[in-house]
Amino acid sequence: MNSTITDLYLGNIQPFDKSYSRSSEYGKENARQSELYLKLEAVIPEESRSLLEEYAKSAVELGSIQSRDMFVEGFKLGARLMMEVFDSGK
């Protein structure tokens, strides 16, 4: 049996690659965002659509950065909690 650290190193654990149900809160909001994007794209003049596309790419990149940062902060918090648990026996 591999350790969790080994599995993470080998790519067997990919916390960023999680599927979701379309009926979940995330799935519904994702569908709503896609619909709104298509509606917005339909009313924006052709010459301005590249700006909309750049905005969407920026929003995705920002979300990716935020997810990464929140993962790191959550991991650090978990580590601090474990340190406190092990230290509380003294």
Secondary structure in CASP SS format (residue, H / E / C, confidence):
PFRMAT SS
TARGET T0000
AUTHOR 0000-0000-0000
METHOD secondary structure of the structure
MODEL  1
M C 1.00
N C 1.00
S C 1.00
T H 1.00
I H 1.00
T H 1.00
D H 1.00
L H 1.00
Y H 1.00
L H 1.00
G C 1.00
N C 1.00
I C 1.00
Q C 1.00
P C 1.00
F C 1.00
D C 1.00
K C 1.00
S C 1.00
Y C 1.00
S C 1.00
R C 1.00
S C 1.00
S C 1.00
E H 1.00
Y H 1.00
G H 1.00
K H 1.00
E H 1.00
N H 1.00
A H 1.00
R H 1.00
Q H 1.00
S H 1.00
E H 1.00
L H 1.00
Y H 1.00
L H 1.00
K H 1.00
L H 1.00
E H 1.00
A H 1.00
V H 1.00
I C 1.00
P C 1.00
E H 1.00
E H 1.00
S H 1.00
R H 1.00
S H 1.00
L H 1.00
L H 1.00
E H 1.00
E H 1.00
Y H 1.00
A H 1.00
K H 1.00
S H 1.00
A H 1.00
V H 1.00
E H 1.00
L H 1.00
G H 1.00
S H 1.00
I H 1.00
Q H 1.00
S H 1.00
R H 1.00
D H 1.00
M H 1.00
F H 1.00
V H 1.00
E H 1.00
G H 1.00
F H 1.00
K H 1.00
L H 1.00
G H 1.00
A H 1.00
R H 1.00
L H 1.00
M H 1.00
M H 1.00
E H 1.00
V H 1.00
F H 1.00
D H 1.00
S C 1.00
G C 1.00
K C 1.00
END
